[in-house]
Amino acid sequence: EEQKRLLRDRPDQPQNPKVLRIAIIGAPNAGKSTLSNQLLGRKVFPVSKKVHTTRCKAQGVVTFKDTQLVILDTPGLTSPLKAKRHKLEEAMLTDPWDSMKHADLVLVLVDVSDHWTRNCLSQEVLKCLSEFPHVPSVLVLNKVDLLKKKYILLELVTELTEGTVNGKKLEVRSPFKHNLSFSAKTVLKNTQASPPENRAHESPCLQETVKTQEGSGLDSSSDTRAPEPDCVTEAQGPKPRECRDLKNRKGWPRFQEIFMLAALTGEEVDTLKRYLLMQAKPGPWEFHSGVLTSQSPQEICDNIIREKILEYLPLEVPYGVTQVTELWEEGPSGELLIVQNLMVPRKSHMMMLIGKRGTVISRIAQEAGQDLMNAFLCDVRLKLKVEVKS
């Protein structure tokens, strides 16, 4: 009831409010929901190692002083063929596109630990970016903590941006290729150097890095920049050539910024968050400051339980589970009582979900109950039942 009231009430915005609507897109399992949870400071979106954990778009809300960030956590961009294989709803195909229509900024997330996919943006992501070229885009390289050879990040920057950031051609090189630490001896050199007066308009992370690198042996006369890998910025330049043949493309030359972070541990997420707050423009708030997510408590509950089912069931089995909430009420001591029935298509699936002597279903209920307590900030008693669909 409290959540309904907050969503229904008019926003308690300050006199000069600012707002930024952010769409987070990327391939399935790139870490979009993990990043969203870190930005929010609390887990409200489901996360698992399996693809398609997020089944529909949901909004998270960050309110800081006079600024409100509305985070549009979307399903991983997928093709109709893959959606059919996983028996996914039509929303899985349409929601990311709908989010782009309402976004002021788009974060494109890439999992750099996946050596099969990290060297190029997926066709679905490129289609999305080319369809909305007017929406400013930022490249976010995620899971950098899992990358042993950090100099690979330099190669990825070149490939995923086609060597262009914010209209400036970049020459990416590392003078310490085999000793590159995460704190960065990364060098990005403009082929078209921007005048010193333009530096006043660059982001703080670049200004700080330029200061720290002065006197380090770099040739300042050629205006060589050395930003740290958590943020790479270049001054505004001419628009790159129009994107025509997406099939032959690996990257996107219109990214305005590049961030490198580890969403799971929270490393450099604050840097990204500060940048997003700085990008907010004057405009009315959409939500009350007490709102953390547009989801109902029931939706949060369903998502968290499904997350655990995905984690503990093999292959395609968890995608066929249907959740039905039978009881949702407040107990005498303020605790939340939840009973949910998990419907599966086959008896063999039911046996897998229950596990030997009930070990699997007990573990799911215990872990989901703990996450629900952290989300709702109250005691939760969760009971799960399993049966075969009639």
Steps between C-alpha positions, in 0.01 A plus 500: 500500500787735578654430159166563326462829686849619408446413133161672503610818682638801317881518511637708790744674267712803594468844342744436213485125437726313258439160344673243279338189352759229437452189287743216568531264203732219407521131427338257746703445817721806449421618855226759438294412807810474721604850394146629557497355853837659578384840378186468715690380806260211561411180316164540328578340162562125457852379419625157397767339284240381250381719215162674493461537877333837441177428311357851462607860539493641852591841635736580782513846657803678646421831671793716610438858616327679208572223245309185411639217288243263351676173406327288240623144564411308186518138384810403306465580131423174324383373162153352426663159446663501846180633659308207354763251620471625861119539478535870580218751502464752217598770752855360494528620140312831527590638845863602425379694195221667699753606764717666235205712387476659846871516589712814534816287512582138419763286671627217279636225725765255376628200696878514445552164673318318219768455233240366254292819488710787638671599173185629332157636583214263420287565193200569726693769692626660176148502357373669815772767492457568127123533543547767769822683404372822663508342848845561659674168565771393746705180479536312830753217512391273785672220696848647453602338829479160328744605229857394583664677204385858545662622179223314314272784609691734268436274203132472591467880520632530144276225361178592680529871418650457152778723628267799549367648823277808489605577145875484568725236348698321768838334482498244779832366620664389822869569564490232772307231316597207721497688831170685457335526840134581553596845627610561143786602295260541213574751229235638268638745246292735288582508133319834509617666819249717680614842626570541874195719550275203414624313806278708722201324347634148541389265773676512841651152459690613190613830655637319807684246288662763281634666817638176644671407174681833454872452552475123455710501184214551256547762230258774605576709193307254285203523738522131590232397748527220755165440665451212742302207368190577705421789268618607156379830363569715199377848410201545272585447135333454163250219460648178357377353175151358495469135590391305194592132494456370857595143404858607437527713814652402831476827690320831526687827432260731685567415863548815707681336792658168598485356851672188629364343817408186692128518575498193727758642743397862446845605375478838319118495508506823705700667222229409251229611742660844544521537123130413459399754765702764314318419173152567643308785340235734651165326499220372728553190711302194403495332844474588867840509671398199712462274195784258427335305217182506294451128566235382742617294802340195336706552184820534704411177681431310176825623347715402798349151522543451124862611535566212742313251280720602206808458718427147620319330210694377194479604136155604375303353793447823703353688202192277513415574866181701565467685832165543674479693829239339728551707814635849565419654836649675798544294816418608857857619566536691173667214313405428138346158436534374140393167352581440134418202282755406233335324204721283275407320175647156586537275802874470430527879529312487830750247638792723392343807659430321828838327507609205708320518836379848408848655503462711182160654576608566861813682383298708251248596769773589750706715261197669344359573847826668604506716185136598558582608855780719366269647236196563723692573824273272704481134606375268224361147537505339155346161418539342156291213362565304180248319277461386143279714275166333435 
